[in-house]
Amino acid sequence: MQRVCFILQVKPERLAEYKERHQSVWPEMRDALAKTGWHNYSLFLRDDGMLIGYLETQDFEKARGGMETLEVNERWQKEMQPFFAAAHGKPDENMMPIQEIFHVD
């Protein structure tokens, strides 16, 4: 299983709404993530807007590619894009994995 961590930047003035939106992620979006291999997916948000994402998957590029083909992801990304600072394209296109250098099993 591949562990993936990434960082994005949420606009500080949009933090409250971003948190609120993630209290009720659409059921079809949750199902799509699970079906395309996004397991143990978590988001962590600092008060300054730094968003840290973590997931486990067999193949991150395949999991991301699977989501790119789905209409529900297109709608979700379109709604989430205004929350992000300096994002080029859809937010999920800016998920650049951070190299893992240590893990305790």
N, CA, C and O atoms as a Tinker XYZ file with bonds, in Angstrom:
   420  protein
     1  N      0.844000   -1.178000    0.000000    73     2
     2  CA     0.000000    0.000000    0.000000    64     1     3
     3  C      0.892000    1.243000    0.000000    63     2     4     5
     4  O      1.826000    1.352000    0.794000    81     3
     5  N      0.597000    2.148000   -0.874000    73     3     6
     6  CA     1.339000    3.406000   -0.987000    64     5     7
     7  C      0.680000    4.445000   -0.082000    63     6     8     9
     8  O     -0.534000    4.642000   -0.135000    81     7
     9  N      1.488000    5.107000    0.748000    73     7    10
    10  CA     1.002000    6.209000    1.589000    64     9    11
    11  C      1.342000    7.508000    0.875000    63    10    12    13
    12  O      2.475000    7.703000    0.436000    81    11
    13  N      0.358000    8.401000    0.759000    73    11    14
    14  CA     0.542000    9.653000    0.028000    64    13    15
    15  C      0.178000   10.817000    0.941000    63    14    16    17
    16  O     -0.865000   10.806000    1.595000    81    15
    17  N      1.047000   11.816000    0.976000    73    15    18
    18  CA     0.799000   13.050000    1.712000    64    17    19
    19  C      0.997000   14.205000    0.738000    63    18    20    21
    20  O      1.915000   14.188000   -0.082000    81    19
    21  N      0.128000   15.207000    0.835000    73    19    22
    22  CA     0.257000   16.382000   -0.030000    64    21    23
    23  C     -0.166000   17.627000    0.743000    63    22    24    25
    24  O     -0.845000   17.533000    1.766000    81    23
    25  N      0.238000   18.782000    0.250000    73    23    26
    26  CA    -0.101000   20.060000    0.874000    64    25    27
    27  C     -0.740000   20.973000   -0.161000    63    26    28    29
    28  O     -0.277000   21.052000   -1.298000    81    27
    29  N     -1.793000   21.654000    0.232000    73    27    30
    30  CA    -2.430000   22.705000   -0.563000    64    29    31
    31  C     -2.639000   23.901000    0.366000    63    30    32    33
    32  O     -2.477000   23.778000    1.580000    81    31
    33  N     -2.993000   25.045000   -0.194000    73    31    34
    34  CA    -3.193000   26.249000    0.616000    64    33    35
    35  C     -4.612000   26.772000    0.419000    63    34    36    37
    36  O     -4.992000   27.183000   -0.678000    81    35
    37  N     -5.385000   26.749000    1.497000    73    35    38
    38  CA    -6.738000   27.299000    1.489000    64    37    39
    39  C     -6.641000   28.784000    1.825000    63    38    40    41
    40  O     -5.864000   29.185000    2.692000    81    39
    41  N     -7.433000   29.589000    1.134000    73    39    42
    42  CA    -7.454000   31.021000    1.424000    64    41    43
    43  C     -7.932000   31.231000    2.862000    63    42    44    45
    44  O     -8.989000   30.726000    3.240000    81    43
    45  N     -7.163000   31.972000    3.668000    73    43    46
    46  CA    -7.541000   32.162000    5.077000    64    45    47
    47  C     -8.956000   32.689000    5.279000    63    46    48    49
    48  O     -9.624000   32.307000    6.239000    81    47
    49  N     -9.416000   33.553000    4.396000    73    47    50
    50  CA   -10.755000   34.107000    4.554000    64    49    51
    51  C    -11.866000   33.096000    4.214000    63    50    52    53
    52  O    -13.046000   33.380000    4.424000    81    51
    53  N    -11.492000   31.923000    3.692000    73    51    54
    54  CA   -12.471000   30.898000    3.310000    64    53    55
    55  C    -12.427000   29.668000    4.215000    63    54    56    57
    56  O    -13.111000   28.680000    3.949000    81    55
    57  N    -11.616000   29.723000    5.298000    73    55    58
    58  CA   -11.427000   28.550000    6.154000    64    57    59
    59  C    -12.724000   28.016000    6.738000    63    58    60    61
    60  O    -12.986000   26.815000    6.671000    81    59
    61  N    -13.536000   28.893000    7.309000    73    59    62
    62  CA   -14.768000   28.438000    7.967000    64    61    63
    63  C    -15.685000   27.723000    6.979000    63    62    64    65
    64  O    -16.224000   26.661000    7.291000    81    63
    65  N    -15.863000   28.295000    5.796000    73    63    66
    66  CA   -16.739000   27.670000    4.809000    64    65    67
    67  C    -16.135000   26.366000    4.286000    63    66    68    69
    68  O    -16.858000   25.400000    4.045000    81    67
    69  N    -14.809000   26.337000    4.109000    73    67    70
    70  CA   -14.157000   25.108000    3.649000    64    69    71
    71  C    -14.384000   23.971000    4.653000    63    70    72    73
    72  O    -14.703000   22.845000    4.269000    81    71
    73  N    -14.217000   24.279000    5.927000    73    71    74
    74  CA   -14.470000   23.265000    6.974000    64    73    75
    75  C    -15.921000   22.811000    6.944000    63    74    76    77
    76  O    -16.212000   21.619000    7.040000    81    75
    77  N    -16.823000   23.767000    6.813000    73    75    78
    78  CA   -18.253000   23.457000    6.781000    64    77    79
    79  C    -18.598000   22.546000    5.610000    63    78    80    81
    80  O    -19.353000   21.588000    5.772000    81    79
    81  N    -18.055000   22.834000    4.444000    73    79    82
    82  CA   -18.317000   22.015000    3.256000    64    81    83
    83  C    -17.865000   20.569000    3.453000    63    82    84    85
    84  O    -18.467000   19.646000    2.904000    81    83
    85  N    -16.813000   20.377000    4.232000    73    83    86
    86  CA   -16.297000   19.025000    4.436000    64    85    87
    87  C    -17.002000   18.279000    5.563000    63    86    88    89
    88  O    -16.680000   17.120000    5.826000    81    87
    89  N    -17.948000   18.916000    6.227000    73    87    90
    90  CA   -18.778000   18.223000    7.205000    64    89    91
    91  C    -19.848000   17.391000    6.513000    63    90    92    93
    92  O    -20.426000   16.483000    7.111000    81    91
    93  N    -20.109000   17.706000    5.245000    73    91    94
    94  CA   -21.143000   16.973000    4.513000    64    93    95
    95  C    -20.705000   16.741000    3.064000    63    94    96    97
    96  O    -21.362000   17.190000    2.125000    81    95
    97  N    -19.599000   16.042000    2.903000    73    95    98
    98  CA   -19.138000   15.679000    1.555000    64    97    99
    99  C    -20.214000   14.800000    0.919000    63    98   100   101
   100  O    -20.732000   13.875000    1.544000    81    99
   101  N    -20.532000   15.108000   -0.323000    73    99   102
   102  CA   -21.592000   14.377000   -1.027000    64   101   103
   103  C    -21.361000   12.867000   -0.946000    63   102   104   105
   104  O    -20.238000   12.403000   -1.145000    81   103
   105  N    -22.408000   12.103000   -0.656000    73   103   106
   106  CA   -22.256000   10.637000   -0.609000    64   105   107
   107  C    -21.683000   10.067000   -1.907000    63   106   108   109
   108  O    -20.875000    9.139000   -1.866000    81   107
   109  N    -22.093000   10.612000   -3.066000    73   107   110
   110  CA   -21.569000   10.080000   -4.329000    64   109   111
   111  C    -20.087000   10.397000   -4.503000    63   110   112   113
   112  O    -19.379000    9.665000   -5.194000    81   111
   113  N    -19.606000   11.479000   -3.885000    73   111   114
   114  CA   -18.175000   11.798000   -3.924000    64   113   115
   115  C    -17.410000   10.830000   -3.027000    63   114   116   117
   116  O    -16.348000   10.333000   -3.404000    81   115
   117  N    -17.943000   10.567000   -1.859000    73   115   118
   118  CA   -17.312000    9.601000   -0.946000    64   117   119
   119  C    -17.227000    8.219000   -1.602000    63   118   120   121
   120  O    -16.203000    7.542000   -1.512000    81   119
   121  N    -18.319000    7.811000   -2.262000    73   119   122
   122  CA   -18.340000    6.510000   -2.952000    64   121   123
   123  C    -17.309000    6.474000   -4.077000    63   122   124   125
   124  O    -16.614000    5.474000   -4.258000    81   123
   125  N    -17.214000    7.567000   -4.830000    73   123   126
   126  CA   -16.262000    7.625000   -5.943000    64   125   127
   127  C    -14.829000    7.492000   -5.432000    63   126   128   129
   128  O    -14.024000    6.772000   -6.024000    81   127
   129  N    -14.510000    8.176000   -4.349000    73   127   130
   130  CA   -13.157000    8.072000   -3.781000    64   129   131
   131  C    -12.845000    6.626000   -3.395000    63   130   132   133
   132  O    -11.775000    6.107000   -3.710000    81   131
   133  N    -13.780000    5.994000   -2.719000    73   131   134
   134  CA   -13.556000    4.604000   -2.291000    64   133   135
   135  C    -13.394000    3.670000   -3.497000    63   134   136   137
   136  O    -12.507000    2.817000   -3.515000    81   135
   137  N    -14.253000    3.840000   -4.491000    73   135   138
   138  CA   -14.221000    2.950000   -5.656000    64   137   139
   139  C    -12.975000    3.124000   -6.506000    63   138   140   141
   140  O    -12.568000    2.193000   -7.201000    81   139
   141  N    -12.355000    4.312000   -6.463000    73   139   142
   142  CA   -11.154000    4.536000   -7.275000    64   141   143
   143  C     -9.861000    4.333000   -6.488000    63   142   144   145
   144  O     -8.775000    4.628000   -6.987000    81   143
   145  N     -9.978000    3.825000   -5.247000    73   143   146
   146  CA    -8.784000    3.424000   -4.518000    64   145   147
   147  C     -8.236000    4.415000   -3.515000    63   146   148   149
   148  O     -7.076000    4.298000   -3.121000    81   147
   149  N     -9.038000    5.404000   -3.078000    73   147   150
   150  CA    -8.603000    6.372000   -2.066000    64   149   151
   151  C     -9.032000    5.821000   -0.712000    63   150   152   153
   152  O    -10.204000    5.912000   -0.347000    81   151
   153  N     -8.094000    5.253000    0.030000    73   151   154
   154  CA    -8.407000    4.642000    1.321000    64   153   155
   155  C     -7.763000    5.444000    2.454000    63   154   156   157
   156  O     -6.709000    6.059000    2.286000    81   155
   157  N     -8.421000    5.419000    3.596000    73   155   158
   158  CA    -7.904000    6.108000    4.789000    64   157   159
   159  C     -7.570000    7.576000    4.456000    63   158   160   161
   160  O     -6.565000    8.114000    4.920000    81   159
   161  N     -8.418000    8.199000    3.660000    73   159   162
   162  CA    -8.207000    9.567000    3.185000    64   161   163
   163  C     -8.592000   10.552000    4.280000    63   162   164   165
   164  O     -9.708000   10.512000    4.798000    81   163
   165  N     -7.667000   11.433000    4.625000    73   163   166
   166  CA    -7.888000   12.434000    5.668000    64   165   167
   167  C     -7.369000   13.783000    5.211000    63   166   168   169
   168  O     -6.404000   13.863000    4.450000    81   167
   169  N     -8.012000   14.841000    5.677000    73   167   170
   170  CA    -7.548000   16.205000    5.456000    64   169   171
   171  C     -7.352000   16.870000    6.811000    63   170   172   173
   172  O     -8.164000   16.703000    7.721000    81   171
   173  N     -6.270000   17.623000    6.933000    73   171   174
   174  CA    -5.944000   18.358000    8.148000    64   173   175
   175  C     -5.738000   19.814000    7.753000    63   174   176   177
   176  O     -5.089000   20.096000    6.746000    81   175
   177  N     -6.284000   20.744000    8.537000    73   175   178
   178  CA    -6.238000   22.151000    8.161000    64   177   179
   179  C     -5.729000   23.003000    9.319000    63   178   180   181
   180  O     -6.289000   22.982000   10.415000    81   179
   181  N     -4.649000   23.760000    9.057000    73   179   182
   182  CA    -4.133000   24.697000   10.051000    64   181   183
   183  C     -4.900000   26.009000    9.968000    63   182   184   185
   184  O     -5.581000   26.283000    8.980000    81   183
   185  N     -4.781000   26.817000   11.021000    73   183   186
   186  CA    -5.454000   28.112000   11.071000    64   185   187
   187  C     -4.960000   29.087000   10.009000    63   186   188   189
   188  O     -5.672000   30.032000    9.669000    81   187
   189  N     -3.754000   28.879000    9.475000    73   187   190
   190  CA    -3.233000   29.769000    8.430000    64   189   191
   191  C     -3.612000   29.304000    7.019000    63   190   192   193
   192  O     -3.200000   29.914000    6.033000    81   191
   193  N     -4.394000   28.229000    6.925000    73   191   194
   194  CA    -4.863000   27.738000    5.638000    64   193   195
   195  C     -4.074000   26.583000    5.048000    63   194   196   197
   196  O     -4.451000   26.063000    3.998000    81   195
   197  N     -2.986000   26.164000    5.695000    73   195   198
   198  CA    -2.244000   25.025000    5.165000    64   197   199
   199  C     -3.098000   23.767000    5.315000    63   198   200   201
   200  O     -3.508000   23.400000    6.416000    81   199
   201  N     -3.350000   23.125000    4.189000    73   199   202
   202  CA    -4.137000   21.904000    4.145000    64   201   203
   203  C     -3.197000   20.742000    3.869000    63   202   204   205
   204  O     -2.451000   20.751000    2.890000    81   203
   205  N     -3.240000   19.749000    4.737000    73   203   206
   206  CA    -2.420000   18.554000    4.568000    64   205   207
   207  C     -3.360000   17.390000    4.314000    63   206   208   209
   208  O     -4.267000   17.121000    5.102000    81   207
   209  N     -3.131000   16.705000    3.203000    73   207   210
   210  CA    -3.934000   15.545000    2.859000    64   209   211
   211  C     -3.118000   14.273000    3.002000    63   210   212   213
   212  O     -1.910000   14.260000    2.765000    81   211
   213  N     -3.800000   13.203000    3.394000    73   211   214
   214  CA    -3.147000   11.900000    3.536000    64   213   215
   215  C     -4.106000   10.838000    3.019000    63   214   216   217
   216  O     -5.307000   10.891000    3.285000    81   215
   217  N     -3.570000    9.874000    2.279000    73   215   218
   218  CA    -4.365000    8.741000    1.845000    64   217   219
   219  C     -3.463000    7.539000    1.640000    63   218   220   221
   220  O     -2.240000    7.655000    1.563000    81   219
   221  N     -4.094000    6.399000    1.555000    73   219   222
   222  CA    -3.399000    5.164000    1.240000    64   221   223
   223  C     -4.058000    4.586000   -0.001000    63   222   224   225
   224  O     -5.283000    4.600000   -0.129000    81   223
   225  N     -3.241000    4.078000   -0.914000    73   223   226
   226  CA    -3.749000    3.555000   -2.176000    64   225   227
   227  C     -2.742000    2.580000   -2.773000    63   226   228   229
   228  O     -1.562000    2.600000   -2.422000    81   227
   229  N     -3.205000    1.748000   -3.654000    73   227   230
   230  CA    -2.293000    0.843000   -4.348000    64   229   231
   231  C     -1.433000    1.601000   -5.353000    63   230   232   233
   232  O     -0.257000    1.283000   -5.535000    81   231
   233  N     -2.018000    2.602000   -6.004000    73   231   234
   234  CA    -1.318000    3.353000   -7.050000    64   233   235
   235  C     -1.934000    4.749000   -7.113000    63   234   236   237
   236  O     -3.059000    4.909000   -7.586000    81   235
   237  N     -1.210000    5.750000   -6.644000    73   235   238
   238  CA    -1.753000    7.105000   -6.562000    64   237   239
   239  C     -2.139000    7.657000   -7.927000    63   238   240   241
   240  O     -3.210000    8.249000   -8.068000    81   239
   241  N     -1.300000    7.480000   -8.925000    73   239   242
   242  CA    -1.617000    8.005000  -10.251000    64   241   243
   243  C     -2.869000    7.339000  -10.820000    63   242   244   245
   244  O     -3.692000    7.998000  -11.455000    81   243
   245  N     -3.011000    6.047000  -10.594000    73   243   246
   246  CA    -4.212000    5.338000  -11.052000    64   245   247
   247  C     -5.442000    5.816000  -10.280000    63   246   248   249
   248  O     -6.505000    6.003000  -10.873000    81   247
   249  N     -5.313000    6.015000   -8.979000    73   247   250
   250  CA    -6.433000    6.491000   -8.160000    64   249   251
   251  C     -6.844000    7.899000   -8.582000    63   250   252   253
   252  O     -8.032000    8.196000   -8.712000    81   251
   253  N     -5.864000    8.750000   -8.793000    73   251   254
   254  CA    -6.150000   10.123000   -9.233000    64   253   255
   255  C     -6.758000   10.097000  -10.638000    63   254   256   257
   256  O     -7.724000   10.810000  -10.907000    81   255
   257  N     -6.211000    9.299000  -11.512000    73   255   258
   258  CA    -6.749000    9.181000  -12.865000    64   257   259
   259  C     -8.175000    8.665000  -12.885000    63   258   260   261
   260  O     -8.988000    9.100000  -13.700000    81   259
   261  N     -8.477000    7.743000  -11.995000    73   259   262
   262  CA    -9.844000    7.232000  -11.901000    64   261   263
   263  C    -10.827000    8.324000  -11.528000    63   262   264   265
   264  O    -11.927000    8.392000  -12.076000    81   263
   265  N    -10.435000    9.175000  -10.599000    73   263   266
   266  CA   -11.305000   10.285000  -10.199000    64   265   267
   267  C    -11.482000   11.291000  -11.324000    63   266   268   269
   268  O    -12.562000   11.860000  -11.477000    81   267
   269  N    -10.444000   11.518000  -12.109000    73   267   270
   270  CA   -10.516000   12.496000  -13.197000    64   269   271
   271  C    -11.571000   12.147000  -14.236000    63   270   272   273
   272  O    -12.038000   13.029000  -14.957000    81   271
   273  N    -11.954000   10.885000  -14.325000    73   271   274
   274  CA   -12.930000   10.460000  -15.325000    64   273   275
   275  C    -14.373000   10.612000  -14.859000    63   274   276   277
   276  O    -15.300000   10.414000  -15.644000    81   275
   277  N    -14.574000   10.961000  -13.595000    73   275   278
   278  CA   -15.926000   10.963000  -13.033000    64   277   279
   279  C    -16.554000   12.353000  -12.986000    63   278   280   281
   280  O    -15.908000   13.330000  -12.608000    81   279
   281  N    -17.795000   12.418000  -13.369000    73   279   282
   282  CA   -18.542000   13.679000  -13.388000    64   281   283
   283  C    -18.661000   14.265000  -11.992000    63   282   284   285
   284  O    -18.567000   15.482000  -11.833000    81   283
   285  N    -18.863000   13.438000  -10.977000    73   283   286
   286  CA   -19.009000   13.949000   -9.612000    64   285   287
   287  C    -17.735000   14.666000   -9.171000    63   286   288   289
   288  O    -17.810000   15.675000   -8.470000    81   287
   289  N    -16.580000   14.167000   -9.566000    73   287   290
   290  CA   -15.318000   14.819000   -9.220000    64   289   291
   291  C    -15.189000   16.161000   -9.932000    63   290   292   293
   292  O    -14.702000   17.131000   -9.350000    81   291
   293  N    -15.617000   16.218000  -11.172000    73   291   294
   294  CA   -15.577000   17.481000  -11.924000    64   293   295
   295  C    -16.408000   18.543000  -11.202000    63   294   296   297
   296  O    -15.972000   19.684000  -11.050000    81   295
   297  N    -17.606000   18.160000  -10.761000    73   295   298
   298  CA   -18.469000   19.108000  -10.034000    64   297   299
   299  C    -17.831000   19.536000   -8.713000    63   298   300   301
   300  O    -17.832000   20.717000   -8.367000    81   299
   301  N    -17.285000   18.556000   -7.976000    73   299   302
   302  CA   -16.676000   18.856000   -6.673000    64   301   303
   303  C    -15.473000   19.788000   -6.841000    63   302   304   305
   304  O    -15.337000   20.774000   -6.116000    81   303
   305  N    -14.611000   19.473000   -7.792000    73   303   306
   306  CA   -13.417000   20.296000   -8.006000    64   305   307
   307  C    -13.791000   21.722000   -8.404000    63   306   308   309
   308  O    -13.154000   22.682000   -7.971000    81   307
   309  N    -14.819000   21.852000   -9.226000    73   307   310
   310  CA   -15.274000   23.177000   -9.649000    64   309   311
   311  C    -15.752000   23.986000   -8.439000    63   310   312   313
   312  O    -15.478000   25.182000   -8.344000    81   311
   313  N    -16.461000   23.340000   -7.525000    73   311   314
   314  CA   -16.946000   24.033000   -6.330000    64   313   315
   315  C    -15.815000   24.355000   -5.352000    63   314   316   317
   316  O    -15.883000   25.363000   -4.649000    81   315
   317  N    -14.793000   23.529000   -5.295000    73   315   318
   318  CA   -13.716000   23.722000   -4.329000    64   317   319
   319  C    -12.635000   24.688000   -4.817000    63   318   320   321
   320  O    -11.937000   25.285000   -3.998000    81   319
   321  N    -12.485000   24.853000   -6.118000    73   319   322
   322  CA   -11.401000   25.674000   -6.669000    64   321   323
   323  C    -11.321000   27.069000   -6.050000    63   322   324   325
   324  O    -10.212000   27.515000   -5.754000    81   323
   325  N    -12.433000   27.788000   -5.835000    73   323   326
   326  CA   -12.333000   29.141000   -5.272000    64   325   327
   327  C    -11.778000   29.210000   -3.848000    63   326   328   329
   328  O    -11.417000   30.290000   -3.381000    81   327
   329  N    -11.707000   28.094000   -3.166000    73   327   330
   330  CA   -11.191000   28.077000   -1.800000    64   329   331
   331  C     -9.667000   28.113000   -1.737000    63   330   332   333
   332  O     -9.096000   28.420000   -0.690000    81   331
   333  N     -9.008000   27.801000   -2.851000    73   331   334
   334  CA    -7.562000   27.617000   -2.831000    64   333   335
   335  C     -6.801000   28.822000   -3.340000    63   334   336   337
   336  O     -7.184000   29.449000   -4.328000    81   335
   337  N     -5.719000   29.135000   -2.653000    73   335   338
   338  CA    -4.818000   30.223000   -3.045000    64   337   339
   339  C     -3.860000   29.706000   -4.114000    63   338   340   341
   340  O     -3.347000   28.592000   -4.010000    81   339
   341  N     -3.625000   30.508000   -5.125000    73   339   342
   342  CA    -2.624000   30.229000   -6.163000    64   341   343
   343  C     -2.771000   28.856000   -6.805000    63   342   344   345
   344  O     -1.780000   28.256000   -7.220000    81   343
   345  N     -3.996000   28.359000   -6.888000    73   343   346
   346  CA    -4.205000   27.065000   -7.539000    64   345   347
   347  C     -4.342000   27.275000   -9.042000    63   346   348   349
   348  O     -5.095000   28.140000   -9.491000    81   347
   349  N     -3.626000   26.496000   -9.797000    73   347   350
   350  CA    -3.709000   26.522000  -11.250000    64   349   351
   351  C     -4.506000   25.296000  -11.662000    63   350   352   353
   352  O     -4.088000   24.169000  -11.396000    81   351
   353  N     -5.625000   25.496000  -12.294000    73   351   354
   354  CA    -6.472000   24.374000  -12.655000    64   353   355
   355  C     -7.282000   23.917000  -11.463000    63   354   356   357
   356  O     -7.521000   24.681000  -10.528000    81   355
   357  N     -7.702000   22.664000  -11.504000    73   355   358
   358  CA    -8.510000   22.103000  -10.432000    64   357   359
   359  C     -7.617000   21.781000   -9.228000    63   358   360   361
   360  O     -6.442000   21.454000   -9.395000    81   359
   361  N     -8.178000   21.873000   -8.013000    73   359   362
   362  CA    -7.370000   21.586000   -6.819000    64   361   363
   363  C     -6.677000   20.227000   -6.860000    63   362   364   365
   364  O     -5.524000   20.111000   -6.443000    81   363
   365  N     -7.366000   19.195000   -7.358000    73   363   366
   366  CA    -6.743000   17.872000   -7.356000    64   365   367
   367  C     -5.547000   17.773000   -8.298000    63   366   368   369
   368  O     -4.724000   16.868000   -8.157000    81   367
   369  N     -5.441000   18.695000   -9.259000    73   367   370
   370  CA    -4.276000   18.711000  -10.147000    64   369   371
   371  C     -3.041000   19.266000   -9.438000    63   370   372   373
   372  O     -1.922000   19.100000   -9.923000    81   371
   373  N     -3.237000   19.916000   -8.308000    73   371   374
   374  CA    -2.136000   20.514000   -7.551000    64   373   375
   375  C     -1.660000   19.633000   -6.394000    63   374   376   377
   376  O     -0.824000   20.059000   -5.597000    81   375
   377  N     -2.174000   18.439000   -6.299000    73   375   378
   378  CA    -1.752000   17.503000   -5.249000    64   377   379
   379  C     -0.410000   16.894000   -5.637000    63   378   380   381
   380  O     -0.354000   15.924000   -6.393000    81   379
   381  N      0.650000   17.461000   -5.123000    73   379   382
   382  CA     1.975000   16.948000   -5.417000    64   381   383
   383  C      2.461000   16.164000   -4.203000    63   382   384   385
   384  O      2.694000   16.757000   -3.149000    81   383
   385  N      2.620000   14.853000   -4.321000    73   383   386
   386  CA     3.026000   14.056000   -3.163000    64   385   387
   387  C      4.358000   14.513000   -2.577000    63   386   388   389
   388  O      5.281000   14.907000   -3.289000    81   387
   389  N      4.414000   14.444000   -1.266000    73   387   390
   390  CA     5.634000   14.767000   -0.507000    64   389   391
   391  C      6.349000   13.446000   -0.250000    63   390   392   393
   392  O      5.711000   12.448000    0.086000    81   391
   393  N      7.638000   13.436000   -0.404000    73   391   394
   394  CA     8.407000   12.217000   -0.227000    64   393   395
   395  C      8.347000   11.731000    1.219000    63   394   396   397
   396  O      8.618000   12.486000    2.153000    81   395
   397  N      7.989000   10.463000    1.386000    73   395   398
   398  CA     8.005000    9.850000    2.714000    64   397   399
   399  C      9.433000    9.414000    3.009000    63   398   400   401
   400  O     10.061000    8.738000    2.194000    81   399
   401  N      9.946000    9.801000    4.178000    73   399   402
   402  CA    11.315000    9.418000    4.518000    64   401   403
   403  C     11.389000    8.509000    5.734000    63   402   404   405
   404  O     12.460000    7.977000    6.029000    81   403
   405  N     10.265000    8.309000    6.462000    73   403   406
   406  CA    10.275000    7.439000    7.620000    64   405   407
   407  C      8.868000    6.990000    7.909000    63   406   408   409
   408  O      7.919000    7.763000    7.773000    81   407
   409  N      8.727000    5.724000    8.314000    73   407   410
   410  CA     7.431000    5.171000    8.697000    64   409   411
   411  C      7.666000    4.048000    9.695000    63   410   412   413
   412  O      8.532000    3.196000    9.493000    81   411
   413  N      6.901000    4.052000   10.758000    73   411   414
   414  CA     6.955000    2.970000   11.739000    64   413   415
   415  C      5.758000    2.047000   11.499000    63   414   416   417
   416  O      4.611000    2.493000   11.529000    81   415
   417  N      6.024000    0.776000   11.264000    73   415   418
   418  CA     4.904000   -0.190000   11.100000    64   417   419
   419  C      4.403000   -0.613000   12.446000    63   418   420
   420  O      3.472000   -1.414000   12.534000    81   419
